[in-house]
Amino acid sequence: MHHHHTHQAAEGILSQIILGVPFLLVMALYCAAVLLSNRRYKPWPLYRTGLFAAGALCAAAAVAGPLAERAHMDFTAHMMGHLLLGMLAPLLMVLAAPVTLILRTLPVTYARRLSRLLKTKPASLLTDPVFASVLNIGGLWLLYTTDLYQMMHQSLILHVVIHLHVFIAGYLFTASMIYIDPTPHRTSYVYRTVVLVIALAGHGILSKYIYANPPAGTPASQAESGSVLMFYGGDLIDAVIITILCYQWYKAARPRTFAVEG
Amino acid sequence: MVTRDQSNYSARNLWSGFLFGLGLVAFIDETIFHQLLHWHHFYDKSTTDIGLVSDGLFHAFSWLATIGGLFMFADLRRRNGLWLTRWWGGVLTGAGIFQLYDGTIQHKVMGIHQIRYVDNVIVYDIVWNVTALIMIIAGSILLFRTKRKR
């Protein structure tokens, strides 16, 4: 019994390292890229560096440390982690324009190769709103309405893969809705808005579904408070995404009148 | 006096108001009846599946409607096309229609939740839906009176 317990604790620490270190690593890389490229170009805006650091720390806090440890036993803590890892961290990091930073840091030949890669068909699929929404919201439905959630707590590999998926899908979803970085395959505002509303509805419906149908192994009281947190926390972050999308639309739709007076 | 710009953007005034009104009622519902008074329940055991879907779609759409409606309002202002009377007509109509849908279909047919968990809930239902009807009628009058005036 004791042996089993220590084994689990060791796996818990291992998963925290596997998931937490990459986020700290990309944060260091981002800062290094800022310092490097600032020698050749005008200074990279400080607020973008701040946004990226905040995003990386949110993600790291969700997968390592006290919150991640509590998430193993407490569904509400798990949901807090989900909001940080799958919604807030991706939003903050998308706003930090990492692709733009990479492009201006890399030597020209590599930068050109990267931008060619971004223009390919597979890349356009990944940033398509429908594909990214299915990956993001569909993945969550799969996680919470099947045995996957319980299996995740018993397998290190599943735990790591699912958490990476939540972050990556969240990032692609956000990047497919609001364009901060160069996006070769742009979709119309109407298309993005319609998909966004359906995806948000899918998130809200899943929250309430969890309220009534707790994932296997989750006590009803935890499922209820976790569900409410998912619903309103999601609302808050969604409101930011909607506002940015509407603002970009508003700017793009500005009246282009030519001066007639004079 | 109605300017030509206002007249040109007549439909946009209506829709901006309509969306904002719908979103505003959903927002008031969420803050006052769910959060402050705790009259509405987050989830009711009698909620049907279709009720869950309808509630989810309307909730998501109401966020977009509130924010998008306000951006449309700003757009009308920068185009000098804002027609406040017609805009208010849209607000009242949008607010009334959503409140009526919420009070009849969502509360009663789909069983999402009741207005308040008391014995004489019918009184609350009547006040709720009559208020909705009054908003629809007032909004319609404003919209009718601002129809094709130059």
Interface residues (C-beta under 8 A of the other chain):
Chain A: T193 L196 V197 I198 L200 A201 G202 H203 G204 I205 K208 Y209 Y211 A212 S227 V228 F231 D235 D238 A239 I242 T243 C246 Y247 W249 Y250 A253 R254 P255
Chain B: F42 Y43 K45 T47 L52 V53 D55 G56 L57 H59 A60 F61 W63 L64 I67 G68 F71 A74 D75 R78 R79
